[in-house]
Amino acid sequence: MTTYILRRILSSLPVLVGILFATFALGRLIPGDPCRAILGEKATDAVCDEFIARHGLNEPIPTQFVIYVNEILRGDFGVSFRFGKPVTDLLIERLPTTLELSLAALLVSVVIGIPLGVLSAVKHNSWIDVVTMIWANIGVSMPVFWLGLMLAYVFSLTLRDTFLWLPPSGRLTSGVISTSFADVWGLELTKGTFTWTLVNFLSRLNILNAILSRNPELFVDAIRHLILPAFALGTIPMALIARMTRSSMLDVLGQDYIRTARAKGLRHNVVIFKHAFRNALLPLITVIGLQLGTLLGGAVLTETIFGLSGVGRILYDAITARDYSIVQAFTVVIAIFFVFLNLLVDISYAYVDPRIRLD
């Protein structure tokens, strides 16, 4: 087991190096002049020369890459051309929003998609199966921006005078204050240290911060603001998970050991959940892990519709402004999340399937 995990970790290192190189290269291959994208087309050559020298863009490409890797290893992603502040600060500000939204969307997808997929497989070729798969096909095909607008229209406008009303935008209601759990606990942290950065990042996850600071008002308000964007973003992965669960369960339910379990007189629920579902988990784990990575990198439309200041929006603005530091930093962080999730998926295989542990 330990050898298996170490082998998976070592195999991830070349991927991380490749990500760093590809991100750096693609950032430099974006057409356009970063100076005039930031300062405007009327910027003089002298101003642009000073701008390029100040940001190290006049160095040879290999030298820029070495400097870039050294800075990342120190946790320094540089300074944003556009915002004039460290990119690490922007990561701490924006990434928690996207991470919280993505986790909420994944939770919605798993909680609804897996039971529907199991039910569809158990009731194979029944009206329940047909209705579930029709819904899944519609869910996969439904544009996120349209669904988000429809959800906001129904729950924020049509039902605004009922108990079903939900906020149409933002992360918190005006007047609801999110006090960091560090302040509630009376922690004294030195600004700029790793502990301070970590605590600052975690405190921007409103739901987690509400739990740690024991603030029920913040907890309820944060969840109410997450419901609509989480459902809008989670619809496509929900449909994919439901279809994959159905397919995997149908494959397992046709195996000989399932027929043997039924012939032994085991209860129906025991056969389905203890024997069939457990063996159908492997492809589901892969899909769920990849969906979380996709949600982290693809929430720009949802964040725009619901007025959330997350990774997607700032990354789009940075690409159009040729802000290399932001593009590289956010792309690297999202890619590292992908690699980390794939590593967790591989490790989880060993716990779900005993054959892998014995390999």
Order of alpha helices (4+ residues) and beta strands (2+ residues): alpha-alpha-alpha-alpha-alpha-alpha-alpha-alpha-alpha-alpha-alpha-alpha-alpha-alpha-alpha-alpha-alpha
